[in-house]
Amino acid sequence: MQSKVSLPVIKRLPKYYRYLSDMHKNGVVKVSSSELAKIMGTTASQVRQDFNCFGGFGQQGIGYHVDVLLHEITNLLFSEKKLETILIGTGRLGRAISGYLTAEAKGYQLIGAFDKNPAEIGGQLSGVEILDIADLETFCEQHHPEVAVLCIPRQSAQELAPTLVAMGIKGYWNFSHYDLSVVYDGITVENVHLGDSLMSLGYRVRND
């Protein structure tokens, strides 16, 4: 069923999850599509269309039970088995991201960290040992990670990409400026461009 769901709908699921989590914490029992649309910045029709992609989650006209809706969306976004994840690049960005992965993110387990800097190798990052990038293939052969977080420059990501894809890693949280999905089929990439976000913010502040 999920193969038929469009990417924009999938990208809205985490936003639904955040708002519904807050409602649940605040004791809200029921919410209408109109109320959800208002806080989501969309329309009631869009909310209903989104939920219909996954079976509807309720009966039209009587609203949605927050706990039921949150439970269903949680099941869509997470599974009991966490995705085993490696992180490449343990500088300032890598350390910040690893902290988020281990303390805040649900559904992921950091099992390995890699760097080429001798000063980093052998140290600890969020509870895992930092290994030499030269050991990446051996590690992947032994542990079969499903996700790689790339906190390295574009050139380094481009050089590593063939190895990562060949080792069977299907998911990439990509903070480099090299988009693996342009070159490689059959993988899923979430590109995070911090600079793009700041430029968009600046434009909107100046022009709104």
NORDAKA-V913400 format. One record per pair of residues at least 12 apart in sequence whose C-alpha atoms are under 8 Angstrom apart, sorted by the first residue. I is the first residue (numbers start at 1). J is the second residue. If there is no record, write none. Layout:
BEGIN
i:I j:J
i:I j:J
END
This chain:
BEGIN
i:1 j:54
i:2 j:54
i:5 j:53
i:9 j:50
i:13 j:73
i:13 j:77
i:14 j:77
i:15 j:40
i:16 j:40
i:16 j:73
i:17 j:70
i:17 j:73
i:17 j:74
i:20 j:66
i:20 j:69
i:20 j:70
i:21 j:70
i:23 j:66
i:24 j:66
i:24 j:67
i:28 j:66
i:29 j:65
i:29 j:66
i:29 j:67
i:30 j:63
i:30 j:64
i:30 j:65
i:30 j:66
i:31 j:63
i:31 j:64
i:31 j:65
i:31 j:66
i:32 j:62
i:32 j:63
i:32 j:64
i:33 j:45
i:33 j:47
i:33 j:48
i:33 j:63
i:33 j:64
i:57 j:69
i:57 j:72
i:78 j:106
i:78 j:107
i:79 j:107
i:80 j:107
i:81 j:107
i:82 j:106
i:82 j:107
i:82 j:108
i:82 j:109
i:83 j:107
i:83 j:108
i:83 j:109
i:83 j:145
i:83 j:146
i:83 j:147
i:84 j:108
i:84 j:109
i:84 j:110
i:84 j:111
i:84 j:145
i:84 j:146
i:84 j:147
i:85 j:108
i:85 j:109
i:85 j:110
i:85 j:111
i:85 j:112
i:85 j:145
i:85 j:146
i:85 j:147
i:85 j:148
i:85 j:149
i:86 j:110
i:86 j:111
i:86 j:112
i:86 j:113
i:86 j:114
i:86 j:145
i:86 j:147
i:86 j:148
i:86 j:149
i:87 j:110
i:87 j:112
i:87 j:113
i:87 j:114
i:87 j:148
i:87 j:149
i:87 j:150
i:87 j:151
i:88 j:113
i:88 j:114
i:88 j:115
i:88 j:133
i:88 j:148
i:88 j:149
i:88 j:150
i:88 j:151
i:88 j:152
i:89 j:113
i:89 j:114
i:89 j:115
i:89 j:150
i:89 j:151
i:89 j:152
i:90 j:113
i:90 j:114
i:90 j:115
i:90 j:120
i:90 j:125
i:90 j:130
i:90 j:151
i:91 j:151
i:93 j:151
i:94 j:151
i:95 j:125
i:95 j:126
i:98 j:110
i:98 j:125
i:98 j:126
i:99 j:126
i:102 j:126
i:110 j:128
i:111 j:128
i:111 j:145
i:112 j:128
i:112 j:129
i:112 j:130
i:112 j:131
i:113 j:125
i:113 j:128
i:113 j:129
i:113 j:130
i:113 j:131
i:114 j:130
i:114 j:131
i:114 j:132
i:114 j:133
i:114 j:136
i:115 j:130
i:115 j:131
i:115 j:132
i:115 j:133
i:116 j:132
i:116 j:133
i:116 j:134
i:117 j:132
i:118 j:132
i:137 j:163
i:137 j:167
i:140 j:167
i:141 j:167
i:144 j:167
i:144 j:168
i:144 j:169
i:145 j:169
i:146 j:168
i:146 j:169
i:146 j:170
i:146 j:171
i:147 j:169
i:147 j:170
i:147 j:171
i:147 j:172
i:147 j:173
i:148 j:169
i:148 j:171
i:148 j:172
i:148 j:173
i:149 j:172
i:149 j:173
i:149 j:174
i:149 j:175
i:150 j:172
i:150 j:173
i:150 j:174
i:150 j:175
i:150 j:176
i:151 j:174
i:151 j:175
i:151 j:176
i:152 j:175
i:152 j:176
i:153 j:176
i:153 j:177
i:154 j:176
i:154 j:177
i:154 j:178
i:155 j:178
i:157 j:176
i:157 j:178
i:158 j:178
i:158 j:180
i:161 j:180
i:165 j:184
i:165 j:187
i:169 j:187
i:170 j:186
i:170 j:187
i:170 j:188
i:171 j:187
i:171 j:188
i:171 j:189
i:172 j:187
i:172 j:188
i:172 j:189
i:172 j:190
i:173 j:189
i:173 j:190
i:173 j:191
i:173 j:192
i:174 j:189
i:174 j:190
i:174 j:191
i:174 j:192
i:175 j:191
i:175 j:192
i:175 j:193
i:176 j:191
i:176 j:192
i:176 j:193
i:177 j:191
i:177 j:193
i:179 j:191
END
